[in-house]
């Protein structure tokens, strides 16, 4: 994303989804969640893909508590898994 912004490009949902999904596939749920937070801070609206990637990362890590929190977070924002 740094190189994108340096080139004058604005990261969008697809850009963030790629990073979040990569973190999830690398079994790094903490980093996936941090990128979702950065996405929100940048004013980019997460979509079903963003949310499911973070949810998947926590579930894959065996952290049911965090996965449940993301399900609740998604429900509050009317994002369906």
DANORVEN-V706263 format. One record per residue. RES is the residue in three letters. SS is DSSP state (H for helix, E for strand, - for the rest). PSI is psi in whole degrees, 0 to 359 (NA if undefined). NEAR is the number of other ideal C-beta (glycine too) atoms within 12 Angstrom. Layout:
BEGIN
((RES:SS:PSI:NEAR) (RES:SS:PSI:NEAR))
END
This chain:
BEGIN
((UNK:-:327:23) (UNK:H:314:11) (UNK:H:325:10) (UNK:H:312:17) (UNK:H:325:13) (UNK:H:330:10) (UNK:-:3:10) (UNK:-:12:8) (UNK:-:148:13) (UNK:-:120:16) (UNK:-:141:26) (UNK:-:189:21) (UNK:H:317:26) (UNK:H:320:21) (UNK:H:310:26) (UNK:H:321:35) (UNK:H:322:29) (UNK:H:316:22) (UNK:H:315:35) (UNK:H:316:42) (UNK:H:322:27) (UNK:H:318:19) (UNK:H:318:30) (UNK:H:316:33) (UNK:H:333:17) (UNK:-:6:18) (UNK:-:43:18) (UNK:-:77:24) (UNK:H:328:31) (UNK:H:314:20) (UNK:H:324:24) (UNK:H:315:40) (UNK:H:322:32) (UNK:H:321:19) (UNK:H:327:34) (UNK:H:319:40) (UNK:H:317:20) (UNK:H:322:23) (UNK:H:312:32) (UNK:H:318:21) (UNK:H:329:13) (UNK:-:357:21) (UNK:-:17:13) (UNK:-:128:24) (UNK:-:121:19) (UNK:-:153:35) (UNK:-:189:23) (UNK:H:324:19) (UNK:H:316:26) (UNK:H:309:39) (UNK:H:317:38) (UNK:H:326:27) (UNK:H:317:38) (UNK:H:316:44) (UNK:H:314:36) (UNK:H:319:29) (UNK:H:315:34) (UNK:H:319:33) (UNK:H:317:24) (UNK:H:329:22) (UNK:-:355:24) (UNK:-:14:12) (UNK:-:85:22) (UNK:H:326:15) (UNK:H:311:14) (UNK:H:320:24) (UNK:H:318:27) (UNK:H:321:16) (UNK:H:321:20) (UNK:H:326:35) (UNK:H:317:23) (UNK:H:316:16) (UNK:H:316:24) (UNK:H:318:26) (UNK:H:320:15) (UNK:H:328:11) (UNK:-:7:19) (UNK:-:37:11) (UNK:-:124:23) (UNK:-:134:12) (UNK:-:NA:22))
END
